[in-house]
């Protein structure tokens, strides 16, 4: 079972996993492996979720709200014309509390894991060894983050799927990389290098004091679309974009010597346990 540390209660829980049984059959059975190449194609996600963009899907909203104890009064609207519209619901501005500027700001409500980026660009997530160059498909950019820190935000289906800019800065590079759409849950992470294989897009932000920050949005099963505001610059704590349907992941890389991770998050990350964080929450300290 997946375990998540809750900062508010200082406890470890095993959260509900949406369609866990179906995903287990898909990734851990012979017939599931036969279907996997089809199911992880972007076309499958488009077709499978088509009805969620119509009025016929409205009846899915109430059971979902009840299942995950969602307070609709926290959001700008209470009425949605489809499940897809409900999924990208927008929080009232008063409900997003951005941490002070000397803190690392959580860009999303998510399950957070932090890992060091080693001197050879490698890092390890859920038993998978990655090279940042393979994920960015750009060696020179990847070299810049050697010795730095990577923040990995995994958004479950019940998390808020709009996200913030990690820092204030100018966009000096932007890239989209097409790929598959595996689920980003642990059951898939054990078998596939998701951040290397999945559809993703990223930008490099030139900041005033922290150097160049990398923020990447990774698509996932049933999340065929990533919407980023097409700005030439972003402001820390302001909305950068959103995902459409399903779970997904955001990666944020900081250069060496620029940030430290909060002790509790670092402790549980070393145990391979994610920490539940709220959008805008302080999760580390800037050191320069």
Secondary structure, DSSP 4 states (H G I P E B T S, - for coil): ---EEETTTTEEE----TTHHHHHHHHHSHHHHHHHHHHTSHHHHHHHTGGGGSGGGTHHHHHHHHHTT--GGGBS-S--SSHHHHHT--B-GGG--PPPTTEEEP-SSEEEEEEEPPTTSEEEETTEEEEHHHHHT-HHHHHTTTT-EEEEEEEPTTS--EEE-SS-EEEEEEEEE--B----SHHHHTTS-HHHHB-EEEEEEE-SSS-EEEEEEE-BTTB-EEEE---SEE-TTSEEEEEESS-EEEEEEE-TTSEEE-HHHHHHHHTT-EEEE-TT-EEEEE--
